[in-house]
Amino acid sequence: MVDILHRVGVKTDSPEKVYEALTTIHGLAGWWTDDTKGSADVGGVIEFRFPPGGFDMKVIDQQPSERVSWKVVNGPDEWLGTTIDWQLRQDGEHTIVLFKHEGWKEPVEFMHHCSTKWATYLMSLKSLVETGTGAPSPRDVHIAFPD
Amino acid sequence: MVDILHRVGVKTDSPEKVYEALTTIHGLAGWWTDDTKGSADVGGVIEFRFPPGGFDMKVIDQQPSERVSWKVVNGPDEWLGTTIDWQLRQDGEHTIVLFKHEGWKEPVEFMHHCSTKWATYLMSLKSLVETGTGAPSPRDVHIAFPD
């Protein structure tokens, strides 16, 4: 089992805005993909769609301003059954976001791609909270072709 | 042991420019840090310096336009003894760069940080080759504070 790990620091007074961007359909659509639907409450399923396809995530856990956890219940084979874990904490003027995409069976080339792409989406989340504007799909940062 | 993995596609006719950016002091200074010195030949040691500190990398392997491998011989404890492996291959109009930073003992918070930061530096490498201008330190993309 191998994991994708990331960390960003978002300049904001408290973790509330980052938490909102991870736990509301409107917030998620502001940094990951315009085409976000479903239920973002615990036990609900969020449907994220991109031009090449998408993912359905079941919301496993939410601890206000501290933690969000999703399980992939639909999507590419490599993603099925993996989990996405977000941990937040405040450090002075920044909310520290620790990200884990856990449970990949093999370190396949697609995992390398997703690792880099997650980094750009975390920067989009940071930008959304800091400036009000993220770079969700289809206005996402391109790291290869097509991606 | 846990690894950082990334992948970018660089629009260029052949892997030669990416390979040059990984195997010459001038090329490395164009995307990672202005303050790059030493010997970039096999068996040599490259000294990368940033405002907070730096790394010395011994060049372990170079296969023209295909592979470059470094071992960390000086730097933060978490980096000592880890290896950086670059694999290149051409796919049509793009050079695919597969990156691995291998041999981390533990998935510490600093590893999360380095994973995200590597992604931004790979985007800097891509930009250098595609446009002639990268974003090396101290003009690097900031993902937290300070970083």
HADDOCK unambig.tbl for C-alpha pairs under 7 A between the chains (distance, minus, plus):
assign (segid A and resid 5 and name CA) (segid B and resid 112 and name CA) 4.88 0.50 0.50
assign (segid A and resid 5 and name CA) (segid B and resid 115 and name CA) 6.50 0.50 0.50
assign (segid A and resid 6 and name CA) (segid B and resid 112 and name CA) 4.21 0.50 0.50
assign (segid A and resid 6 and name CA) (segid B and resid 113 and name CA) 5.88 0.50 0.50
assign (segid A and resid 6 and name CA) (segid B and resid 115 and name CA) 5.72 0.50 0.50
assign (segid A and resid 6 and name CA) (segid B and resid 116 and name CA) 5.19 0.50 0.50
assign (segid A and resid 7 and name CA) (segid B and resid 112 and name CA) 5.06 0.50 0.50
assign (segid A and resid 7 and name CA) (segid B and resid 113 and name CA) 4.81 0.50 0.50
assign (segid A and resid 7 and name CA) (segid B and resid 116 and name CA) 6.26 0.50 0.50
assign (segid A and resid 8 and name CA) (segid B and resid 113 and name CA) 6.98 0.50 0.50
assign (segid A and resid 8 and name CA) (segid B and resid 143 and name CA) 5.28 0.50 0.50
assign (segid A and resid 8 and name CA) (segid B and resid 144 and name CA) 5.27 0.50 0.50
assign (segid A and resid 9 and name CA) (segid B and resid 143 and name CA) 6.20 0.50 0.50
assign (segid A and resid 9 and name CA) (segid B and resid 144 and name CA) 3.97 0.50 0.50
assign (segid A and resid 9 and name CA) (segid B and resid 145 and name CA) 6.67 0.50 0.50
assign (segid A and resid 10 and name CA) (segid B and resid 144 and name CA) 6.65 0.50 0.50
assign (segid A and resid 112 and name CA) (segid B and resid 5 and name CA) 4.88 0.50 0.50
assign (segid A and resid 112 and name CA) (segid B and resid 6 and name CA) 4.21 0.50 0.50
assign (segid A and resid 112 and name CA) (segid B and resid 7 and name CA) 5.06 0.50 0.50
assign (segid A and resid 113 and name CA) (segid B and resid 6 and name CA) 5.88 0.50 0.50
assign (segid A and resid 113 and name CA) (segid B and resid 7 and name CA) 4.81 0.50 0.50
assign (segid A and resid 113 and name CA) (segid B and resid 8 and name CA) 6.97 0.50 0.50
assign (segid A and resid 115 and name CA) (segid B and resid 5 and name CA) 6.51 0.50 0.50
assign (segid A and resid 115 and name CA) (segid B and resid 6 and name CA) 5.71 0.50 0.50
assign (segid A and resid 116 and name CA) (segid B and resid 6 and name CA) 5.18 0.50 0.50
assign (segid A and resid 116 and name CA) (segid B and resid 7 and name CA) 6.27 0.50 0.50
assign (segid A and resid 116 and name CA) (segid B and resid 119 and name CA) 5.43 0.50 0.50
assign (segid A and resid 119 and name CA) (segid B and resid 116 and name CA) 5.44 0.50 0.50
assign (segid A and resid 119 and name CA) (segid B and resid 119 and name CA) 6.37 0.50 0.50
assign (segid A and resid 143 and name CA) (segid B and resid 8 and name CA) 5.29 0.50 0.50
assign (segid A and resid 143 and name CA) (segid B and resid 9 and name CA) 6.22 0.50 0.50
assign (segid A and resid 144 and name CA) (segid B and resid 8 and name CA) 5.26 0.50 0.50
assign (segid A and resid 144 and name CA) (segid B and resid 9 and name CA) 3.97 0.50 0.50
assign (segid A and resid 144 and name CA) (segid B and resid 10 and name CA) 6.64 0.50 0.50
assign (segid A and resid 145 and name CA) (segid B and resid 9 and name CA) 6.66 0.50 0.50
